[in-house]
Amino acid sequence: MLLASAAYSCSGLTLSAQTSDSQSGDPTKSWTATTESQSDNVNSKRTIESHTQSGNRTLDMQSVQRRGSDGHFEPYQDIEKETVQVDAATVRTITRTFGRDADGVKTLVELIEEEKHILPGADSKVVRATSDPDANGNLQLIQRRIEETKRTSKDVEETVRYTAAWCSQDAASVAASARQKRRKERLPTAL
C-alpha cells in the first residue's frame, strides 16, 4: 500500500510518501515514510522514517539527508530507537544517534539507554543514562537521570527527578533534584 501527499506553504514545498509492508493479520507491522522539504531560505532536506514491530520489539529509524553542494542528497544524521517490552511492567529503550565525520563516515554521537518500570498503584520509575563518545570513540557516561512518579491522591501525581552529570570520567557534577506536582484534568460531567 502506498500513500502519498504534497503540501505547499509560505516556507516551501513538502512531499511525503508512505508504504506499508505488512499484511492484515500479520504480527509483524512495518511502514516507511519519506518527507522532502524545500525552501528558498533553508537548505532542502529529506527525512526517511521506518517503523518495524515484531512481537515485543519495535525498531524506529530516522535518516535525515541534506542537499549537498553538488545538488544531491547526502546523509546527515541517523537515529535508531529500539524498544523492547521486557514484561508487563518494564519497557527498555535504546536510542542511538549517528552523525557524519569530515569524510562522511557514519559515527555514533550519542547513546541513550532507558528503562521504565510501572509500579503498583500506577506509579512509575524511569532510569535514563546518556553516553557520548570521547576523543578515542569510547562511550563515556555523561548523564544519569532517575524520574519517579507517584500518585499521592486520586487527582495528584508527584514527579521527582534526580540528575547527575559528568564532565569527565572521574568528575561528577552536582546532582540536581526537582519536584513537580500535577493535578489530573477533570472533564465536566454531563447534566
Secondary structure, DSSP 8 states (H G I E B T S, - for coil): -EEEEEEEETTEEEEEEEEE---TT-SEEEEEEEEEEE-SSS--EEEEEEEEEETTEEEEEEEEEEE-TTSSEEEEEEEEEEEEEEETTEEEEEEEEEEE-TT--EEEEEEEEEEEEE-GGG-EEEEEEEEEE-TTS-EEEEEEEEEEEEEEETTEEEEEEEEEEBSSSS-B---EEEEEEEE--------
